[in-house]
Amino acid sequence: MDYLRDPNSFRQGSFKVVRGVYQDHMARGKSATQVATKVLDPIRLSVDSGVVHVRDGRHRLSVAREMGAKKIRAEVTEYGPRGGIRSQRTVVIPLR
């Protein structure tokens, strides 16, 4: 599991790495939603004037959907009208 903490591991073949994490944990009985909400690092979202942007974690988000996860953990940063950070929190959000 050291590959989850290696900052270079997601640079090359990140889809393959993330799929491998899902397959390993699902083979041990965890659901895709449990992997997306408890095992993998949260994706990072920013909300600016009501528009949501994925700042980090596009591959984790894509593979979570592909593997059938219903929810994913996200670090959400909300910006105010003048660009300052209004709030920052980690939440579990539903996937569509």
DSSP file (Angstrom, degrees, kcal/mol; ACC not computed):
  #  RESIDUE AA STRUCTURE BP1 BP2  ACC     N-H-->O    O-->H-N    N-H-->O    O-->H-N    TCO  KAPPA ALPHA  PHI   PSI    X-CA   Y-CA   Z-CA
    1    1 A M    >         0   0    0      0, 0.0     3,-1.7     0, 0.0     4,-0.4   0.000 360.0 360.0 360.0   2.3    0.0    0.0    0.0
    2    2 A D  G >>  +     0   0    0      1,-0.3     3,-1.3     2,-0.2     4,-0.9   0.772 360.0  72.8 -63.1 -24.4    3.0    2.3   -0.1
    3    3 A Y  G 34 S+     0   0    0      1,-0.3    -1,-0.3     2,-0.2     6,-0.2   0.714  85.8  65.6 -65.5 -17.9    2.1    3.3   -3.6
    4    4 A L  G <4 S+     0   0    0     -3,-1.7    -1,-0.3     1,-0.2    -2,-0.2   0.800 107.2  39.7 -71.5 -27.7   -0.8    5.3   -2.2
    5    5 A R  T <4 S+     0   0    0     -3,-1.3    -1,-0.2    -4,-0.4    -2,-0.2   0.557  88.7 102.6 -99.4  -9.4    1.6    7.7   -0.4
    6    6 A D    ><  -     0   0    0     -4,-0.9     3,-1.5     1,-0.2     4,-0.5  -0.656  62.1-152.5 -77.6 115.0    4.2    8.0   -3.1
    7    7 A P  T 3  S+     0   0    0      0, 0.0     3,-0.3     0, 0.0    -1,-0.2   0.720  94.0  51.5 -63.3 -19.5    3.6   11.4   -4.9
    8    8 A N  T >> S+     0   0    0      1,-0.2     3,-1.2     2,-0.1     4,-0.8   0.609  87.9  82.2 -90.0 -12.0    5.1   10.0   -8.1
    9    9 A S  T <4 S+     0   0    0     -3,-1.5     3,-0.2     1,-0.3    -1,-0.2   0.810  91.2  48.9 -65.9 -29.6    3.0    6.9   -8.3
   10   10 A F  T 34 S+     0   0    0     -4,-0.5     4,-0.4    -3,-0.3    -1,-0.3   0.504  95.5  75.0 -88.7  -2.9    0.0    8.7   -9.8
   11   11 A R  T <4 S+     0   0    0     -3,-1.2     2,-0.5     1,-0.2     3,-0.2   0.918  99.2  41.1 -72.3 -43.7    2.1   10.4  -12.5
   12   12 A Q  S  < S-     0   0    0     -4,-0.8    -1,-0.2     1,-0.2     5,-0.1  -0.923 134.2 -13.7-110.6 122.5    2.5    7.3  -14.6
   13   13 A G  S  > S+     0   0    0     -2,-0.5     4,-2.0    -3,-0.1     3,-0.2   0.867  72.9 163.1  63.1  39.8   -0.4    4.9  -15.2
   14   14 A S  H  > S+     0   0    0     -4,-0.4     4,-2.8     1,-0.2     5,-0.3   0.843  70.9  57.2 -65.0 -32.9   -2.6    6.3  -12.5
   15   15 A F  H  > S+     0   0    0      1,-0.2     4,-2.6     2,-0.2    -1,-0.2   0.935 108.6  47.9 -60.5 -43.2   -5.7    4.7  -13.8
   16   16 A K  H  > S+     0   0    0     -3,-0.2     4,-2.1     2,-0.2    -2,-0.2   0.905 112.5  48.5 -63.4 -42.7   -4.0    1.3  -13.5
   17   17 A V  H  X S+     0   0    0     -4,-2.0     4,-1.9     2,-0.2    -2,-0.2   0.940 113.6  45.7 -63.7 -47.9   -2.8    2.0  -10.0
   18   18 A V  H  X S+     0   0    0     -4,-2.8     4,-2.2     1,-0.2    -2,-0.2   0.911 112.3  50.8 -65.6 -42.0   -6.3    3.2   -8.8
   19   19 A R  H  X S+     0   0    0     -4,-2.6     4,-2.9    -5,-0.3    -1,-0.2   0.906 108.6  53.7 -60.1 -39.9   -8.0    0.2  -10.4
   20   20 A G  H  X S+     0   0    0     -4,-2.1     4,-2.7     2,-0.2    -1,-0.2   0.887 106.2  51.7 -62.0 -39.6   -5.5   -2.1   -8.7
   21   21 A V  H  X S+     0   0    0     -4,-1.9     4,-2.3     2,-0.2     5,-0.3   0.939 111.9  46.7 -61.6 -46.8   -6.4   -0.5   -5.3
   22   22 A Y  H  X S+     0   0    0     -4,-2.2     4,-3.0     1,-0.2     5,-0.3   0.946 113.4  48.1 -59.7 -49.1  -10.1   -1.1   -6.0
   23   23 A Q  H  X S+     0   0    0     -4,-2.9     4,-2.0     1,-0.2    -2,-0.2   0.904 111.5  50.3 -61.3 -43.1   -9.5   -4.7   -7.1
   24   24 A D  H  X S+     0   0    0     -4,-2.7     4,-0.7     1,-0.2    -1,-0.2   0.942 117.3  38.8 -59.5 -49.3   -7.3   -5.5   -4.1
   25   25 A H  H  <>S+     0   0    0     -4,-2.3     5,-2.2     1,-0.2     3,-0.4   0.858 114.7  52.2 -74.2 -35.3   -9.8   -4.2   -1.6
   26   26 A M  H ><5S+     0   0    0     -4,-3.0     3,-1.5    -5,-0.3    -1,-0.2   0.839 104.1  58.2 -70.0 -31.0  -12.9   -5.5   -3.3
   27   27 A A  H 3<5S+     0   0    0     -4,-2.0    -1,-0.2    -5,-0.3    -2,-0.2   0.769 104.0  53.8 -66.4 -24.1  -11.3   -9.0   -3.5
   28   28 A R  T 3<5S-     0   0    0     -4,-0.7    -1,-0.3    -3,-0.4    -2,-0.2   0.288 131.5 -92.7 -93.1   8.8  -11.1   -8.8    0.3
   29   29 A G  T < 5S+     0   0    0     -3,-1.5    -3,-0.2     1,-0.3     2,-0.2   0.449  81.2 132.8 101.1   0.2  -14.8   -8.0    0.6
   30   30 A K      < -     0   0    0     -5,-2.2    -1,-0.3    -8,-0.1     2,-0.1  -0.574  52.6-123.7 -83.3 150.1  -15.0   -4.2    0.6
   31   31 A S     >  -     0   0    0     -2,-0.2     4,-1.9     1,-0.1     5,-0.2  -0.452  24.3-109.7 -84.1 164.3  -17.4   -2.4   -1.6
   32   32 A A  H  > S+     0   0    0      1,-0.2     4,-2.3    35,-0.2    37,-0.2   0.871 120.9  54.4 -60.6 -37.1  -16.4    0.2   -4.2
   33   33 A T  H  > S+     0   0    0      2,-0.2     4,-1.8     1,-0.2    -1,-0.2   0.884 105.4  52.2 -66.4 -38.1  -18.0    2.9   -2.0
   34   34 A Q  H  >>S+     0   0    0      2,-0.2     4,-2.0     1,-0.2     5,-0.7   0.902 110.9  47.9 -64.0 -39.8  -15.9    1.8    1.0
   35   35 A V  I  X>S+     0   0    0     -4,-1.9     5,-2.1     1,-0.2     4,-1.3   0.926 113.5  47.5 -64.7 -44.2  -12.7    2.1   -1.0
   36   36 A A  I  <5S+     0   0    0     -4,-2.3    37,-1.7     1,-0.2    -1,-0.2   0.774 121.4  35.3 -69.4 -27.0  -13.7    5.5   -2.4
   37   37 A T  I  <5S+     0   0    0     -4,-1.8    -1,-0.2    35,-0.2    -2,-0.2   0.653 132.5  19.2-103.4 -16.8  -14.7    6.9    1.1
   38   38 A K  I  <5S+     0   0    0     -4,-2.0    -3,-0.2    -5,-0.2    -2,-0.1   0.662 123.0  39.5-126.5 -25.3  -12.2    5.2    3.4
   39   39 A V  I  <<S+     0   0    0     -4,-1.3    -3,-0.2    -5,-0.7    -4,-0.1   0.917 100.6  60.9 -97.3 -55.0   -9.1    3.9    1.6
   40   40 A L  S   <S-     0   0    0     -5,-2.1    33,-0.1     1,-0.1     3,-0.1  -0.367  91.6 -97.5 -77.7 153.5   -8.1    6.4   -1.1
   41   41 A D        -     0   0    0    -37,-0.1    -1,-0.1     1,-0.1    32,-0.1  -0.330  52.3 -95.0 -60.9 150.3   -7.1   10.0   -0.5
   42   42 A P        -     0   0    0      0, 0.0    32,-0.3     0, 0.0    -1,-0.1  -0.345  34.4-117.3 -67.8 149.7  -10.0   12.5   -1.0
   43   43 A I  E     -a   74   0A   0     30,-2.1    32,-3.2    14,-0.1     2,-0.5  -0.443  30.5-122.0 -74.2 162.6  -10.4   14.2   -4.3
   44   44 A R  E     +aB  75  56A   0     12,-3.0    11,-2.6    30,-0.2    12,-1.5  -0.948  31.5 179.7-116.4 123.5  -10.0   18.0   -4.1
   45   45 A L  E     -aB  76  54A   0     30,-2.8    32,-2.4    -2,-0.5     2,-0.4  -0.893  11.9-158.9-118.0 147.9  -12.9   20.3   -5.2
   46   46 A S  E     -aB  77  53A   0      7,-2.5     7,-2.8    -2,-0.3     2,-0.5  -0.985   4.8-155.2-124.7 142.9  -13.1   24.0   -5.3
   47   47 A V  E     +aB  78  52A   0     30,-2.7    32,-2.9    -2,-0.4     2,-0.5  -0.967  17.1 172.5-118.7 118.1  -16.4   25.9   -5.4
   48   48 A D  E >  S-aB  79  51A   0      3,-2.4     3,-1.6    -2,-0.5    32,-0.1  -0.967  73.2 -19.5-130.7 114.5  -16.2   29.4   -6.9
   49   49 A S  T 3  S-     0   0    0     30,-0.6    -1,-0.1    -2,-0.5     3,-0.1   0.856 127.6 -52.7  55.6  39.1  -19.5   31.4   -7.5
   50   50 A G  T 3  S+     0   0    0      1,-0.2     2,-0.5     0, 0.0    -1,-0.3   0.399 112.7 119.9  82.3  -3.2  -21.5   28.1   -7.4
   51   51 A V  E <   -B   48   0A   0     -3,-1.6    -3,-2.4     2,-0.0     2,-0.4  -0.839  55.0-143.8 -98.9 129.4  -19.3   26.4  -10.0
   52   52 A V  E     -B   47   0A   0     -2,-0.5     2,-0.4    -5,-0.2    -5,-0.2  -0.796  16.7-172.4 -96.8 131.0  -17.5   23.2   -8.9
   53   53 A H  E     -B   46   0A   0     -7,-2.8    -7,-2.5    -2,-0.4     2,-0.8  -0.967  23.4-132.7-121.7 137.4  -14.0   22.5  -10.2
   54   54 A V  E     +B   45   0A   0     -2,-0.4    -9,-0.2    -9,-0.2     3,-0.1  -0.814  27.5 174.8 -87.2 111.5  -12.0   19.3   -9.7
   55   55 A R  E     +     0   0A   0    -11,-2.6     2,-0.3    -2,-0.8   -10,-0.2   0.814  67.7   2.5 -86.4 -33.1   -8.6   20.5   -8.6
   56   56 A D  E    S+B   44   0A   0    -12,-1.5   -12,-3.0     1,-0.1    -1,-0.3  -0.975 110.1  48.4-154.9 137.8   -7.1   17.0   -7.9
   57   57 A G     >  +     0   0    0     -2,-0.3     4,-2.7   -14,-0.2     5,-0.2   0.667  48.7 142.9 109.2  21.1   -8.3   13.5   -8.3
   58   58 A R  H  > S+     0   0    0      1,-0.2     4,-2.5     2,-0.2     5,-0.2   0.904  79.9  47.0 -59.2 -40.9   -9.8   13.2  -11.7
   59   59 A H  H  > S+     0   0    0      2,-0.2     4,-2.7     1,-0.2     5,-0.3   0.912 111.9  49.7 -68.5 -41.6   -8.5    9.7  -12.1
   60   60 A R  H  > S+     0   0    0      1,-0.2     4,-2.1     2,-0.2    -2,-0.2   0.901 113.3  48.0 -61.7 -40.2   -9.8    8.6   -8.7
   61   61 A L  H  X S+     0   0    0     -4,-2.7     4,-2.0     2,-0.2    -2,-0.2   0.926 112.6  47.7 -65.0 -46.2  -13.2   10.1   -9.5
   62   62 A S  H  X S+     0   0    0     -4,-2.5     4,-2.3    -5,-0.2    -2,-0.2   0.919 114.5  44.8 -62.6 -46.2  -13.3    8.4  -12.9
   63   63 A V  H  X S+     0   0    0     -4,-2.7     4,-2.7     2,-0.2    -1,-0.2   0.865 108.6  57.6 -69.8 -35.2  -12.3    5.0  -11.6
   64   64 A A  H  X>S+     0   0    0     -4,-2.1     5,-2.7    -5,-0.3     4,-0.5   0.931 110.7  43.8 -59.0 -44.8  -14.7    5.3   -8.6
   65   65 A R  H ><5S+     0   0    0     -4,-2.0     3,-1.1     3,-0.2    -2,-0.2   0.927 113.3  51.6 -63.8 -44.9  -17.6    5.8  -11.1
   66   66 A E  H 3<5S+     0   0    0     -4,-2.3    -2,-0.2     1,-0.3    -1,-0.2   0.874 109.7  49.1 -60.4 -39.3  -16.3    2.9  -13.3
   67   67 A M  H 3<5S-     0   0    0     -4,-2.7    -1,-0.3    -5,-0.1   -35,-0.2   0.511 121.0-106.3 -83.1  -4.5  -16.1    0.5  -10.3
   68   68 A G  T <<5 +     0   0    0     -3,-1.1   -35,-0.2    -4,-0.5    -3,-0.2   0.648  57.0 165.4  93.4  16.3  -19.6    1.4   -9.2
   69   69 A A      < -     0   0    0     -5,-2.7    -1,-0.2   -37,-0.2     3,-0.1  -0.409  25.6-160.0 -65.3 141.0  -19.0    3.5   -6.1
   70   70 A K  S    S+     0   0    0      1,-0.1    25,-2.9    -2,-0.1     2,-0.3   0.688  73.6  20.8 -92.6 -22.6  -22.0    5.5   -4.9
   71   71 A K  E     - C   0  94A   0     23,-0.3     2,-0.3    -7,-0.1   -35,-0.2  -0.931  62.2-162.5-142.0 162.6  -20.1    8.1   -2.9
   72   72 A I  E     - C   0  93A   0     21,-2.3    21,-3.0    -2,-0.3     2,-0.3  -0.992  26.6-112.3-146.6 150.5  -16.5    9.5   -2.7
   73   73 A R  E     - C   0  92A   0    -37,-1.7   -30,-2.1    -2,-0.3     2,-0.4  -0.669  39.8-177.5 -84.2 137.2  -14.6   11.5   -0.1
   74   74 A A  E     -aC  43  91A   0     17,-3.4    17,-2.9    -2,-0.3     2,-0.7  -0.995  30.1-140.7-139.5 141.2  -13.8   15.0   -1.1
   75   75 A E  E     -aC  44  90A   0    -32,-3.2   -30,-2.8    -2,-0.4     2,-0.5  -0.911  31.6-161.5 -96.6 113.9  -11.9   18.0    0.3
   76   76 A V  E     -aC  45  89A   0     13,-3.2    13,-2.2    -2,-0.7     2,-0.5  -0.865  12.4-170.5-107.4 124.4  -14.1   21.0   -0.6
   77   77 A T  E     -aC  46  88A   0    -32,-2.4   -30,-2.7    -2,-0.5     2,-0.5  -0.964   8.7-160.6-112.9 121.8  -12.7   24.5   -0.6
   78   78 A E  E     -aC  47  87A   0      9,-3.0     8,-3.3    -2,-0.5     9,-1.6  -0.891   5.8-153.1-106.7 129.0  -15.3   27.2   -1.1
   79   79 A Y  E     -aC  48  85A   0    -32,-2.9   -30,-0.6    -2,-0.5     6,-0.2  -0.775   9.7-131.7-102.6 144.1  -14.2   30.7   -2.2
   80   80 A G    >   -     0   0    0      4,-3.3     3,-1.8    -2,-0.3    -1,-0.1  -0.210  39.1 -88.3 -81.9 178.1  -16.0   34.0   -1.5
   81   81 A P  T 3  S+     0   0    0      0, 0.0    -1,-0.1     0, 0.0    -2,-0.0   0.737 127.7  49.9 -63.5 -23.7  -16.8   36.7   -4.0
   82   82 A R  T 3  S-     0   0    0      2,-0.1     3,-0.1     0, 0.0    -3,-0.0   0.345 122.3-101.9 -98.3   7.3  -13.4   38.4   -3.5
   83   83 A G  S <  S+     0   0    0     -3,-1.8     2,-0.1     1,-0.3     3,-0.0   0.339  79.2 130.3  94.0  -7.1  -11.4   35.2   -3.9
   84   84 A G        -     0   0    0      1,-0.1    -4,-3.3    -5,-0.1     2,-0.4  -0.448  69.8 -94.5 -78.1 155.0  -10.7   34.5   -0.3
   85   85 A I  E     -C   79   0A   0     -6,-0.2    -6,-0.3     1,-0.2     3,-0.1  -0.559  38.6-179.8 -71.7 122.4  -11.3   31.1    1.2
   86   86 A R  E     -     0   0A   0     -8,-3.3     2,-0.3    -2,-0.4    -7,-0.2   0.859  66.4 -10.9 -88.4 -43.7  -14.8   31.0    2.8
   87   87 A S  E     -C   78   0A   0     -9,-1.6    -9,-3.0     2,-0.0    -1,-0.4  -0.991  51.8-163.6-155.6 156.8  -14.7   27.4    4.1
   88   88 A Q  E     +C   77   0A   0     -2,-0.3     2,-0.3   -11,-0.2   -11,-0.2  -0.965  25.7 149.6-145.6 125.5  -12.7   24.2    3.8
   89   89 A R  E     -C   76   0A   0    -13,-2.2   -13,-3.2    -2,-0.3     2,-0.5  -0.984  41.5-123.4-153.4 158.9  -14.0   20.8    4.8
   90   90 A T  E     +C   75   0A   0     -2,-0.3     2,-0.3   -15,-0.3   -15,-0.2  -0.947  42.5 161.5-108.4 125.6  -13.7   17.1    4.0
   91   91 A V  E     -C   74   0A   0    -17,-2.9   -17,-3.4    -2,-0.5     2,-0.6  -0.888  42.2-114.6-137.7 164.0  -17.0   15.5    3.2
   92   92 A V  E     -C   73   0A   0     -2,-0.3   -19,-0.2   -19,-0.2   -55,-0.1  -0.928  38.7-169.3-101.5 124.5  -18.4   12.4    1.6
   93   93 A I  E     -C   72   0A   0    -21,-3.0   -21,-2.3    -2,-0.6     2,-0.1  -0.866  22.2-110.4-117.8 149.2  -20.4   13.3   -1.5
   94   94 A P  E     -C   71   0A   0      0, 0.0     2,-0.3     0, 0.0   -23,-0.3  -0.446  28.0-134.3 -73.6 149.0  -22.7   11.2   -3.8
   95   95 A L              0   0    0    -25,-2.9   -34,-0.0    -2,-0.1     0, 0.0  -0.797 360.0 360.0-100.3 146.9  -21.6   10.3   -7.3
   96   96 A R              0   0    0     -2,-0.3    -1,-0.1   -25,-0.0   -26,-0.1   0.402 360.0 360.0-103.6 360.0  -23.9   10.7  -10.2
